[in-house]
């Protein structure tokens, strides 16, 4: 009887200890917030949002860059277990989509990619970051303020308007090579990465023309610049992206 009671006591302690563990501590060494922070960091490397601006323009930097960004899929897959099913699905689809530009840069078109990154000046990246600030500002608004009914058009039109704005970036030209066109290069890589998510959730708002016709007043708001002091490298892009997607579910 004593042995049975001891067994029950030990079992009870085990259950209490495990049930009181952090609810967002999945299998692995990092908690969910820590995993999300790492996912966000890699997305910022890809989008050239990070202050460090790691450009794979030579063999050494290309190796460093690709080692970092190719880990994204595994990290997103691990983190997706922390999210609700719909957000996890969209995040996984985005991650799978982003594999296309990563594969292009790191494997398929390494030399062309290094030439384009080698031509990117601070002025060019500043233009890119300005366009990205609109997207991140809008994702933040959707996460914090939009209703579920508003979330879909706001999200989709923010995304397509952002992609359209990339075509207006003045390219940095530093080579007579026909392979180098920094503006087109960036637009194609980001568009290919986002395409699967847009196909999944944005069939009703698939281009800027549709958004301008259906929600003109909202488009005016989406195109309002971010407030003064809005620093995109400090804003949690991945958190806002997931927050906006969650609002749609």
Residue pairs with C-beta under 8 A, 6 or more apart in sequence:
22 31
24 31
24 32
24 33
24 82
25 31
25 32
26 32
26 35
26 78
26 81
26 82
27 81
28 35
28 78
30 38
32 79
32 82
35 75
35 78
35 79
35 82
36 79
36 82
36 236
36 238
36 239
36 242
37 236
38 75
39 72
39 75
39 76
39 79
39 238
40 236
40 237
40 238
40 239
41 50
42 68
42 69
42 71
42 72
42 75
43 49
43 72
43 98
43 237
43 238
44 50
44 233
44 237
45 54
45 65
45 68
45 69
46 69
46 72
46 98
46 101
46 102
46 193
47 128
47 132
47 190
47 237
48 55
48 120
48 125
48 128
48 129
49 129
49 132
49 232
49 233
49 237
50 233
51 233
53 122
53 125
54 61
54 64
54 65
54 68
55 61
55 65
55 117
55 118
55 120
56 62
56 64
56 65
56 66
56 105
56 106
56 113
56 114
56 117
57 114
57 117
57 118
57 120
58 114
58 118
59 114
62 106
62 110
62 113
62 114
65 105
65 106
66 102
66 105
66 106
69 102
69 105
69 106
70 102
70 106
72 95
72 98
72 102
73 95
73 96
73 98
73 99
76 91
76 92
76 94
76 95
77 92
77 95
79 91
80 88
80 91
80 92
81 88
83 91
83 242
83 246
84 246
84 249
85 249
86 245
86 246
86 248
86 249
87 242
87 245
87 246
87 249
90 197
90 200
90 201
90 245
91 241
91 242
91 245
93 196
93 197
93 200
94 193
94 194
94 196
94 197
94 241
96 196
97 192
97 193
97 194
97 195
97 196
97 197
98 193
100 192
100 193
100 195
101 189
101 190
101 192
101 193
104 113
104 189
104 192
105 113
105 189
106 113
112 179
112 180
113 185
115 175
115 177
115 179
115 180
116 179
116 180
116 181
116 182
116 185
118 174
119 172
119 173
119 174
119 175
119 180
119 182
120 172
120 182
121 172
121 174
123 172
124 169
124 170
124 171
124 172
124 182
127 169
127 170
128 166
128 169
128 186
129 232
131 162
131 165
131 166
131 169
132 162
132 232
133 225
133 226
133 230
133 232
134 158
134 161
134 162
134 165
134 222
134 223
134 225
134 226
135 158
135 159
135 162
136 226
136 232
136 235
136 237
136 240
137 225
137 226
137 227
137 230
138 154
138 158
138 222
139 155
139 158
139 237
139 240
139 241
139 243
139 244
140 235
140 240
141 154
142 150
142 151
142 154
142 155
142 158
142 240
142 243
142 244
142 247
143 239
143 240
143 243
143 244
143 246
143 247
144 243
146 154
146 244
146 247
147 247
148 247
148 248
148 249
151 244
151 247
151 248
152 201
152 202
152 204
152 205
152 248
153 204
153 205
153 211
153 214
153 215
153 218
154 218
154 222
154 244
155 201
155 202
155 244
155 245
155 247
155 248
156 198
156 201
156 202
156 204
156 205
156 206
156 211
157 205
157 208
157 211
157 215
157 218
157 219
157 222
158 222
159 194
159 197
159 198
159 202
160 198
160 202
160 205
160 206
160 207
160 208
160 211
161 208
161 211
161 219
161 222
161 223
163 187
163 190
163 191
163 194
164 207
164 208
166 183
166 186
166 187
166 190
166 191
167 183
167 187
169 183
169 186
169 187
170 183
171 181
171 182
171 183
171 184
172 182
173 180
173 182
174 180
198 206
201 245
201 248
204 210
205 211
205 214
211 218
211 219
212 219
226 232
